[in-house]
Amino acid sequence: MERMVSIRWEGSTDGFLCLIDQTLLPLEYVELKFGCGDLEKVYEAIQKLRVRGAPAIGIAAAYGVCVGIQDFLDADKERFFSGCSKCISYLRKSRPTAVNLFWALDRMSRKLQEIEKMYTPEQFSARMAAEMLLAEAKEIHQQDRCLCAAIGKHGAALLKDDMGVLTHCNAGALATGGDGTALAVIYTAVAEGKKIHVYADETRPLLQGARLTTWELMQRNIPVTLICDNMAAKVMCEGRVQAVMVGADRITRNGDTANKIGTYGVACLAAMHKIPFYVAAPTSTFDFSLHRGEEIPIEERDRAEIIKGFGMRTAPENVQVYNPAFDVTPAELIHGIITENGIITPVTEENILRVCQQK
């Protein structure tokens, strides 16, 4: 099974951020390149879901800082740090819910502060500083690859041979710097010799499950059946599914989990049918400043995604529309959270702190 690379940096400090345009899949496979002067295009790529998935958004934002500072490679110390700080502040506004975006930009900001203290204005070299920031972005990317592998290993132990696994949205290689979170569990289980059949919710309104998850799984020769979102209860009732595996965009300290809209409904159905519901996410997805799910900011997206999805109007022009991009699954519906440090079960604040604080 060949591993997909959905995001990468090409070249040195004057190089390019390269990523797959996920809005075009599965009809077209197009790689985008962002270099000097393209910071606004990186912002647009994050905002318009050309790159998506919480870990991948964080990696793209870190590399986005490296794109933005290409305008300042010959600047003096004051201008370089002012320009870099503005790049970081600008990228923070691209999307509100996925905590990895802010986590990665916080790391880049701390590295910037560290560099600033290291050199006097006379000693300072913008290109040397840019190299250090690029190294930090690459470290964020590499760490995510390792996290995905660890999540896959821990989670695979939960899956048995001949299991049916339902997933919602896309939490695979397209959404991360490695093999994914939820899909990494499946990839690892299959690599261990287990036969797994995936049921992929289409994931309205942007069809990430239909367009991305099924495409990605088929690239890896994993058996997958696409279902409409409103068929999940039917396949559970028929005994086709023995586990649910999803990713996460933000998790509060009590375990309440924000993920793609529709996840909460799937969790309720799983509880009704006594099917274990698992969340797979790195510890960087936890936001310990928030205690409960109702504190998570939920992005509301353009009404056109619902009434005119993919170019065809499917509802009256002037109908009122509510389009939240995420919902929150309460911790009590989650059987376990699979992290790189191990599995959190039962999902309690005490267990979360214990597992997440492991070094």
N, C-alpha and C positions, 0 to 999 in steps of 0.2 A: 504494500500500500504506500504510494508515493505521497509525501506530505506537501500540502499546498502552502505557498508563501503569499499571503494576501497583502503584506505591507513590508517595505524594506527601505533602507537608505543606500543610495548608489553614489560612490565617490567619496571625496573628503569634505572639508568644510564648505567648498563651493559646489557641492554635488546636488543630488536631487532626492526628494521624498517620492517614492513610487508606491502606488496602491492600486488595487483592482477597483474599478467603478462598479459598486454593487447594485446601483440603480438600474444597470443595463442587463444584469444576469436574469435568467439563463439564456436570453436571446443573443447577447453579444458579450464577448470577453474583451474588455478594454482596460489597459493599464494607463493610469494617469501619472504624469511627472510634474513635480512642483519644485521650482528653483528660485533664484534671485528675483524678487519683486512679486512673488506669488503668495504672499501671506494671506491676502484676502481670499484667494482661491482655496487655500487650505481650510480657512474658516468656513467657506461655502461647502466644501466637501464634507466637513463634519456636520454642519447644520442640515444639509440636504440628504444625508445618509449615504453619500457615496462611500464613506467609511462608517461602519457602525459596529455595535457591540462594545460594551463598556471597556474591556481591556484594550481593544484596538483603537478606540477613541483616545484613550490616555497616551498610547504609543504615538499615534498620529499628532497629538498636541505637542508632545515632547519634541518630535522631529520638526513640527511646525515652528517652534521657537528657533530651531537651527536654520530653517528657511528664512524666517524674518530677520535674523541678524546678519544675513548675507549682505544686506544693504549697509552694514556698519563694519565691514572687515578691515577698513583702512581708517576707522575713526579713532579719536583720542578716547581716553578712559571715560570721561564724563559723558560724552555723546554715546559711546557704546553701551554703557550701563543704563542710560536713560532710554535708549532705543529698545534694548532687550526687555526692560521692565514693561514698556508699552506693549510689546509683542505678547508677553505673558498675560497682561490684563485684558488685551483684546481677545485672545483665544478663550479666556475664561467665560466669555459671554456666548460662546457658540451653541452650547446645549446645557440645560440646567439639572438633569436628573442623574446621569451616570457619574458616580463619585470618582471613578478612576481618572476622569478628565482633570479634576481639581487636584487629586493626589499626585498625578504626574507633573502638573504645572507647579505644584508646591515643591516638588523635588528639584525641578529646574530652577526655581526661584532661590532655594537654599544653596544650590551649587553656585548660582550667580553671586550671592552674598559672600560665599566662601572665597570665590575668585577675587572679588572686590577688595577683600581684606589682605590678600596675599601680595599685592603689587602697588607700589606708588605710581603716580601718573608718569614718572620718568621711566619706570621699569615696565610699564604696561604695554602689552601687545594684543591688539584686538583679535588677530588671527590665532594666537595662542589661547586666548580666552574662548574663542569659538570652538577650537579643538577640544577643550575641556568640556564644554557644554554638549558637543556632539557625542563625546565619550559617555556622558551621563545619559543621554537619550538612548544610546545603544545598550547601555547597561540595563535601563528600564525594559527595553525590548527583550534582551537575553534573559532577564529574570522572569519575564512573563512566559517565555518558552519553558523554562524549568518548572514554573508553577503549574502550567498546563499538564506537563508530564506527571508531576506529583499528584495532582487532582485525579488524573486518569488512573493512576495506580491504586490510589485509595478507593476510588469509586467502583472500579472494576470488580472488587471483592464482593460488592453488593449484588452483582448481576450473575444469574445462573444460566447454564446452557438452555437453549430453546426458549428464552424469555422474549416477550413482546414488550417494548419500551416506547412510551409515548413522550414526544417532546413538543415544545411550543416555541415558536420563533426560531432564531438561529444562534446557537452558542457553540460554534465550531471554529475551524481554522479561519474562516472569514471574519470572525468576531474577535480574534485574539492575535497574539504574536506567535502562538504555537499551534497545538492541535485542538484548541478550544477548551471549554470547561465541561458542559454537559456532554458534548459529542466526544471529548477526549476520553470520558469514561467508557463510551461505547467502542471507540477505536481500540482502546487498551484491552477491553474484554474480548473483542474479536481477535486481536493479535495473540491473546492467550489461548485461542482455540474454541471459544464459546460461540455458539450460533445465536445471534441476536437479530430480531426483526424490529425495525423502527417504524412507528406510526407517527407521521409528521403532520401536525395541525397546519393548515394553510396560513394562519395568522393574519387575519384582517386588521386594518384595511390595506396594508402595503405588501402582504403576502410573502413575508420573509421566510416562512416555513416552506411554502410552495416554490418560490423562486430560488432560494438560497440553500436551505437545509437539504431538500431532496437532491438538488444539483451536486452539492458537496458530497453527500453520502454515495451517490451514484459514481462520482469520480473515484471513490475508494472501494467500490464494489460491495457496499453494505446494503443488504436487502431493506427496502424502504417502501412504505405504502402511504400515499398522500391522502389525507381526509380533510373535509371542511371542518371549521372550528366547531360547528354545531353537531358533529358526528362523534365527538369524543365520548359522550355518555353511552352511545350505542356500542362502540367497540369495547368499552369497559364492561358493559352489561353482558356482552357476548363472550367475555373471558379472553379476549385477544391481547389484553395488556396486563402485565404483572408489576410494572413499575412506571413511574413518571419521573423524567429527568429534565430539569430546566436550568437556565443560567440566572444571573441576577445583575441588576444595574446599581443597586444600593441596598445595603442591609443595615438596619439599626441595631443598637446594642442589645435589644431584647430579642432579635431574630426576625422581626417583621421585614419582609423582603419585597422590594420594588423590582418588577420585571415587566416585559412587554404586556400590553393590555390583553386581557384574556387569561392570563396566568392564574389569577385568583379563582376564576370560574373553574378552571381545570383542577385546581387544588380542592375545591369544594366537591367536585364530582369524584375525585380520587378518595376523599374521606368517606363519601357516601358508599362507595364500592369497596372500601377497606383495602385500597391499593396504596402502597407507600409512595409518598411524594417527596422527591429529593431536589435540593438546590445545589448546584455546583458552582463555586465561586472562590477566587483567591481572597486572602485576608485583607487585601487592599480595597476590596469592595465594601468592607464594613465601615460605617460612619459612626464612630463612637461619640460624636457630638450630639447625635440624635438618639432619643430614648425609645420612641415609638414610631410606627409607620405613618401616622397622620402628620408627622413633622416633615416627611420627605416632600420636597417640591416636585410636583408632577407637571411635566411638559404638556401643554395643549397645542396641537398642531393644526395646520391649515385645513379648513372645512373641505377644500377641494379634494383632499385625499379620500374622502368618503363619497361625495356626490359626483366626483368626476375622476375616479381612480383610473390611472393609465390612459387618460385621454378621452374616455367615453362617459358621458353624463348618464348616471343611473338613478337619479332622484330629481324631484322638482327643483328648479334653479334657486328658489327663495326659501326652501325649507330650513328650519333651524337645525343646527348641527352641534353636537358635542363630541370632541375628538381628543380625549386624553390618550397620550402615547403609552402610558404605563398604568398599572394598578398595583396594589399592595396586598400580598398574601400574609395573613397573620401567622405568627410563629407556631401557634398551636396546630396548624394544618400541615406543618412541615415535619416529615419523619426524620430528616437529617440534612445538615449542610456539609457538603464535601469540600474541604479546603486542602491546600498543599500541606498543612500540618496534621491532617487527619479528619475524621468525621465527627461533627458536633451532633450528638444525640443523647438524651433529648435536647431540643433546642431551648436552652435557657440562658439568661444573661451570664450566670456563673460559668456554665460550660463554654459559652462563646469566649469569654475573657480568658479562660484557662487555655483553650486551644489556640486562640489568636496571639497570645503573648509568648508562645513557644518561640525559641530562637533557632 
